[in-house]
Amino acid sequence: MSKVTREVVATDKNGQKYQKIEVKYGYKLVMLQAVCQGTRYIVAAALVPINVHEDTLAYRLVKSACDVLGPRIY
């Protein structure tokens, strides 16, 4: 499983601030939707580890959407 670690500032019950390490585990779904005449449908999607940035998926998702939708322009 993938994880993301970062330092955060928290406050205890006495109002004192302290730093702690927060770890999140999981995956995320990144998708492109097409909207035509009020109908929405997914044309491309990727399920990736939480630490993968969406920018790295952009070309792959757009290429996949063009393969699904074809060469026509809306």
Secondary structure, DSSP 8 states (H G I E B T S, - for coil): --EEEEEEEEE-TTS-EEEEEEEEE-EEEEEEEEEETTEEEEEEEEEEETTS-GGGGHHHHHHHHHHHH-S---
